[in-house]
Amino acid sequence: MPETINTPRVQLELKVERPRLYKVMLVNDDFTPREFVVRVLKAEFQLDEGQASRVMMTAHQRGVCVVAVFTQEVAETKATTATDMARSKGYPLLFTTEPEE
C-alpha cells in the first residue's frame, strides 16, 4: 500500500486593491470658444449637450471643473487627447489630471 504524506493545506488570501482613480480637470481660459469646449467634451468624454454645457460653464465660473474620473492611464490619455484636439485648432484649452482623494 502506498504511503500517504500529510501536507498542510495553505489557504491563500488574495487581496485585490482597486486602482487609484484620477480626475480629469477642465481648466478655463479666456480664448477658447465655449462651443468648441462643448464639442471637445462631447467627443472625448461622451457627454451629452446638457452635461457638456454644465461642465463648460462650471469651469468658466470657477476656473476649473472635474470632467470625469478614470484610472490613471485612461485619465491621462483622455486629457492629452482633448488638449491635443484644442491645440490642433490653435486654442489654449487645457485638460489636466490629478489623483482623486
N, CA, C and O of each residue as an XYZ file, in Angstrom:
404
protein
N       0.853     -1.169      0.000
C       0.000      0.000      0.000
C       0.907      1.243      0.000
O       1.843      1.326      0.795
N       0.630      2.203     -0.886
C       1.493      3.383     -0.944
C       1.345      4.235      0.305
O       0.273      4.333      0.903
N       2.438      4.834      0.665
C       2.467      5.683      1.852
C       1.880      7.053      1.498
O       2.241      7.630      0.472
N       1.003      7.565      2.315
C       0.438      8.897      2.092
C       1.170      9.915      2.950
O       1.497      9.681      4.114
N       1.404     11.022      2.337
C       2.093     12.094      3.049
C       1.071     13.169      3.362
O       0.383     13.678      2.478
N       0.989     13.497      4.617
C       0.077     14.565      5.002
C       0.803     15.898      4.884
O       1.744     16.183      5.626
N       0.349     16.692      3.949
C       0.933     18.025      3.798
C      -0.098     19.041      4.246
O      -1.282     18.921      3.930
N       0.345     20.016      4.967
C      -0.620     21.023      5.425
C      -1.172     21.793      4.220
O      -0.458     22.090      3.262
N      -2.422     22.091      4.303
C      -3.052     22.871      3.238
C      -2.896     24.341      3.571
O      -3.181     24.791      4.682
N      -2.439     25.064      2.582
C      -2.227     26.503      2.767
C      -3.345     27.238      2.036
O      -3.591     27.012      0.852
N      -3.990     28.092      2.746
C      -5.020     28.903      2.102
C      -4.435     30.271      1.797
O      -3.953     30.981      2.679
N      -4.493     30.609      0.543
C      -4.002     31.913      0.137
C      -5.154     32.908      0.147
O      -6.240     32.645     -0.370
N      -4.890     34.016      0.730
C      -5.908     35.064      0.731
C      -5.416     36.177     -0.186
O      -4.446     36.873      0.114
N      -6.096     36.324     -1.287
C      -5.710     37.351     -2.245
C      -6.414     38.654     -1.909
O      -7.630     38.704     -1.726
N      -5.635     39.672     -1.838
C      -6.208     40.989     -1.613
C      -6.034     41.785     -2.891
O      -4.918     42.080     -3.318
N      -7.143     42.117     -3.480
C      -7.111     42.863     -4.725
C      -7.457     44.312     -4.407
O      -8.532     44.627     -3.898
N      -6.507     45.174     -4.725
C      -6.750     46.594     -4.493
C      -7.328     47.216     -5.746
O      -6.933     46.886     -6.865
N      -8.255     48.104     -5.544
C      -8.779     48.846     -6.673
C      -7.714     49.829     -7.138
O      -6.980     50.391     -6.325
N      -7.633     50.033     -8.443
C      -6.639     51.003     -8.913
C      -7.010     52.403     -8.440
O      -8.186     52.737     -8.299
N      -5.998     53.203     -8.201
C      -6.228     54.576     -7.783
C      -6.889     55.342     -8.933
O      -6.520     55.175    -10.096
N      -7.850     56.166     -8.599
C      -8.576     56.914     -9.621
C      -8.034     58.334     -9.755
O      -7.514     58.920     -8.805
N      -8.174     58.862    -10.960
C      -7.690     60.205    -11.270
C      -8.810     61.032    -11.892
O      -9.601     60.542    -12.698
N      -8.850     62.291    -11.496
C      -9.832     63.225    -12.034
C      -9.256     63.887    -13.280
O      -8.085     64.266    -13.309
N     -10.082     64.019    -14.297
C      -9.722     64.837    -15.450
C     -10.335     66.205    -15.195
O     -11.541     66.333    -14.982
N      -9.479     67.231    -15.221
C      -9.908     68.592    -14.907
C      -9.893     69.457    -16.169
O      -8.937     69.421    -16.943
N     -10.953     70.227    -16.366
C     -11.017     71.220    -17.439
C     -10.608     72.553    -16.836
O     -11.219     73.024    -15.877
N      -9.565     73.161    -17.406
C      -9.059     74.451    -16.923
C      -9.592     75.541    -17.842
O      -9.417     75.476    -19.059
N     -10.237     76.531    -17.264
C     -10.813     77.613    -18.047
C      -9.725     78.503    -18.653
O      -8.659     78.693    -18.067
N     -10.014     79.033    -19.820
C      -9.170     80.069    -20.414
C     -10.099     81.102    -21.052
O     -11.288     80.841    -21.237
N      -9.563     82.260    -21.384
C     -10.389     83.341    -21.920
C     -10.385     83.399    -23.442
O     -10.842     84.383    -24.024
N      -9.874     82.357    -24.094
C      -9.730     82.419    -25.543
C     -10.483     81.343    -26.311
O     -10.940     81.591    -27.427
N     -10.620     80.167    -25.741
C     -11.284     79.068    -26.446
C     -12.793     79.305    -26.458
O     -13.391     79.518    -25.403
N     -13.415     79.271    -27.637
C     -14.870     79.474    -27.710
C     -15.636     78.394    -26.937
O     -15.267     77.220    -26.941
N     -16.690     78.819    -26.289
C     -17.497     77.886    -25.492
C     -18.019     76.733    -26.332
O     -18.042     75.592    -25.871
N     -18.433     77.011    -27.543
C     -18.975     75.968    -28.419
C     -17.926     74.896    -28.698
O     -18.242     73.709    -28.777
N     -16.668     75.330    -28.846
C     -15.600     74.366    -29.101
C     -15.365     73.499    -27.863
O     -15.155     72.292    -27.984
N     -15.399     74.096    -26.695
C     -15.210     73.338    -25.443
C     -16.294     72.269    -25.333
O     -16.005     71.121    -24.995
N     -17.528     72.642    -25.614
C     -18.641     71.692    -25.566
C     -18.411     70.570    -26.575
O     -18.654     69.404    -26.264
N     -17.949     70.903    -27.769
C     -17.693     69.901    -28.803
C     -16.626     68.898    -28.332
O     -16.779     67.693    -28.529
N     -15.558     69.393    -27.715
C     -14.497     68.506    -27.215
C     -15.031     67.607    -26.097
O     -14.741     66.411    -26.076
N     -15.794     68.162    -25.186
C     -16.356     67.373    -24.079
C     -17.271     66.270    -24.603
O     -17.261     65.153    -24.086
N     -18.046     66.577    -25.607
C     -18.937     65.574    -26.199
C     -18.142     64.496    -26.932
O     -18.445     63.308    -26.821
N     -17.128     64.916    -27.676
C     -16.363     63.968    -28.487
C     -15.490     63.051    -27.639
O     -15.494     61.837    -27.842
N     -14.746     63.610    -26.697
C     -13.771     62.806    -25.953
C     -14.353     62.149    -24.707
O     -13.914     61.066    -24.321
N     -15.337     62.790    -24.071
C     -15.860     62.267    -22.810
C     -17.290     61.740    -22.919
O     -17.895     61.360    -21.916
N     -17.823     61.720    -24.130
C     -19.169     61.213    -24.409
C     -20.250     61.862    -23.544
O     -21.219     61.209    -23.158
N     -20.076     63.154    -23.243
C     -21.108     63.882    -22.513
C     -22.188     64.313    -23.505
O     -21.899     64.576    -24.673
N     -23.431     64.384    -23.032
C     -24.459     64.913    -23.917
C     -24.377     66.441    -23.901
O     -23.600     67.017    -23.140
N     -25.155     67.073    -24.716
C     -25.097     68.537    -24.862
C     -25.276     69.256    -23.526
O     -24.528     70.182    -23.212
N     -26.264     68.830    -22.740
C     -26.542     69.469    -21.453
C     -25.402     69.283    -20.457
O     -24.997     70.231    -19.784
N     -24.890     68.063    -20.364
C     -23.782     67.793    -19.447
C     -22.542     68.599    -19.844
O     -21.885     69.205    -18.997
N     -22.237     68.598    -21.137
C     -21.060     69.316    -21.626
C     -21.193     70.816    -21.359
O     -20.217     71.467    -20.986
N     -22.377     71.357    -21.545
C     -22.601     72.788    -21.287
C     -22.432     73.117    -19.809
O     -21.852     74.146    -19.463
N     -22.937     72.243    -18.932
C     -22.799     72.472    -17.493
C     -21.342     72.414    -17.050
O     -20.900     73.247    -16.258
N     -20.596     71.440    -17.553
C     -19.176     71.325    -17.206
C     -18.429     72.561    -17.697
O     -17.623     73.136    -16.966
N     -18.698     72.967    -18.933
C     -18.040     74.143    -19.503
C     -18.347     75.392    -18.678
O     -17.443     76.176    -18.391
N     -19.599     75.585    -18.298
C     -19.985     76.784    -17.523
C     -19.383     76.747    -16.114
O     -18.983     77.785    -15.588
N     -19.317     75.575    -15.508
C     -18.704     75.466    -14.180
C     -17.231     75.858    -14.254
O     -16.742     76.602    -13.404
N     -16.524     75.359    -15.265
C     -15.120     75.737    -15.438
C     -15.004     77.236    -15.713
O     -14.087     77.891    -15.217
N     -15.917     77.768    -16.488
C     -15.900     79.203    -16.813
C     -16.077     80.050    -15.541
O     -15.402     81.063    -15.360
N     -16.984     79.621    -14.678
C     -17.291     80.396    -13.476
C     -16.286     80.178    -12.350
O     -15.987     81.112    -11.607
N     -15.761     78.965    -12.211
C     -14.879     78.640    -11.080
C     -13.402     78.538    -11.455
O     -12.537     78.459    -10.582
N     -13.123     78.540    -12.746
C     -11.740     78.449    -13.199
C     -11.290     77.041    -13.525
O     -10.345     76.851    -14.291
N     -11.958     76.049    -12.950
C     -11.620     74.648    -13.195
C     -12.833     73.791    -12.842
O     -13.648     74.169    -12.000
N     -12.942     72.639    -13.492
C     -14.076     71.749    -13.217
C     -13.660     70.306    -13.469
O     -12.929     70.021    -14.417
N     -14.128     69.399    -12.617
C     -13.902     67.971    -12.839
C     -14.811     67.525    -13.978
O     -16.024     67.734    -13.943
N     -14.202     66.906    -14.992
C     -14.973     66.404    -16.126
C     -15.432     64.977    -15.847
O     -16.607     64.651    -16.015
N     -14.491     64.124    -15.418
C     -14.790     62.712    -15.183
C     -13.666     62.108    -14.349
O     -12.628     62.735    -14.138
N     -13.886     60.885    -13.879
C     -12.899     60.172    -13.059
C     -12.651     58.812    -13.708
O     -13.583     58.083    -14.049
N     -11.353     58.490    -13.870
C     -10.941     57.252    -14.523
C      -9.718     56.690    -13.807
O      -9.187     57.304    -12.882
N      -9.282     55.520    -14.246
C      -7.977     55.031    -13.811
C      -6.927     55.980    -14.386
O      -7.213     56.737    -15.314
N      -5.729     55.939    -13.843
C      -4.698     56.907    -14.231
C      -4.416     56.897    -15.726
O      -4.377     57.955    -16.353
N      -4.222     55.732    -16.299
C      -3.879     55.650    -17.725
C      -4.988     56.219    -18.602
O      -4.714     56.970    -19.539
N      -6.232     55.869    -18.307
C      -7.358     56.371    -19.098
C      -7.496     57.885    -18.927
O      -7.707     58.606    -19.903
N      -7.378     58.363    -17.691
C      -7.498     59.797    -17.434
C      -6.432     60.583    -18.184
O      -6.735     61.597    -18.813
N      -5.188     60.124    -18.122
C      -4.105     60.837    -18.795
C      -4.270     60.810    -20.310
O      -3.990     61.800    -20.986
N      -4.720     59.687    -20.840
C      -4.933     59.584    -22.285
C      -6.037     60.526    -22.741
O      -5.882     61.234    -23.736
N      -7.153     60.536    -22.016
C      -8.265     61.407    -22.398
C      -7.891     62.879    -22.260
O      -8.242     63.685    -23.121
N      -7.186     63.241    -21.194
C      -6.775     64.632    -21.004
C      -5.838     65.071    -22.126
O      -5.971     66.176    -22.653
N      -4.904     64.217    -22.487
C      -3.958     64.540    -23.563
C      -4.674     64.656    -24.903
O      -4.425     65.591    -25.665
N      -5.549     63.722    -25.187
C      -6.282     63.743    -26.455
C      -7.134     65.001    -26.566
O      -7.142     65.655    -27.609
N      -7.847     65.342    -25.506
C      -8.706     66.531    -25.529
C      -7.879     67.810    -25.683
O      -8.253     68.707    -26.438
N      -6.763     67.891    -24.971
C      -5.882     69.056    -25.086
C      -5.307     69.144    -26.498
O      -5.228     70.230    -27.073
N      -4.909     68.011    -27.048
C      -4.367     67.988    -28.407
C      -5.407     68.410    -29.442
O      -5.063     69.053    -30.434
N      -6.677     68.055    -29.222
C      -7.749     68.492    -30.136
C      -7.787     70.016    -30.196
O      -7.921     70.604    -31.268
N      -7.668     70.642    -29.033
C      -7.699     72.103    -28.964
C      -6.454     72.707    -29.610
O      -6.542     73.677    -30.362
N      -5.302     72.127    -29.310
C      -4.045     72.656    -29.859
C      -4.050     72.591    -31.389
O      -3.529     73.486    -32.055
N      -4.640     71.526    -31.939
C      -4.670     71.365    -33.392
C      -5.502     72.464    -34.066
O      -5.344     72.735    -35.256
N      -6.385     73.088    -33.286
C      -7.208     74.193    -33.808
C      -6.674     75.545    -33.347
O      -7.276     76.580    -33.634
N      -5.547     75.543    -32.634
C      -4.925     76.791    -32.197
C      -5.475     77.366    -30.905
O      -5.243     78.536    -30.603
N      -6.205     76.559    -30.135
C      -6.783     77.038    -28.875
C      -5.925     76.592    -27.688
O      -5.301     75.531    -27.735
N      -5.895     77.406    -26.621
C      -5.096     77.057    -25.431
C      -5.838     76.190    -24.413
O      -5.366     76.031    -23.287
N      -6.969     75.638    -24.779
C      -7.760     74.804    -23.878
C      -6.879     73.725    -23.251
O      -6.078     73.085    -23.932
N      -7.041     73.535    -21.935
C      -6.178     72.604    -21.217
C      -6.996     71.665    -20.341
O      -7.899     72.089    -19.621
N      -6.661     70.381    -20.419
C      -7.204     69.365    -19.549
C      -6.036     68.793    -18.765
O      -4.994     68.482    -19.342
N      -6.200     68.651    -17.444
C      -5.159     68.090    -16.602
C      -5.716     66.907    -15.831
O      -6.919     66.647    -15.863
N      -4.840     66.191    -15.136
C      -5.292     65.103    -14.273
C      -4.705     65.283    -12.890
O      -3.645     65.885    -12.718
N      -5.403     64.758    -11.919
C      -4.886     64.753    -10.544
C      -5.535     63.593     -9.798
O      -6.663     63.206    -10.103
N      -4.819     63.038     -8.819
C      -5.370     61.894     -8.081
C      -6.649     62.292     -7.346
O      -6.779     63.399     -6.824
N      -7.577     61.354     -7.326
C      -8.800     61.564     -6.562
C      -8.475     61.281     -5.109
O      -7.726     60.350     -4.811
N      -9.021     62.063     -4.209
C      -8.721     61.891     -2.778
C      -9.657     60.931     -2.121
O      -9.540     60.676     -0.922
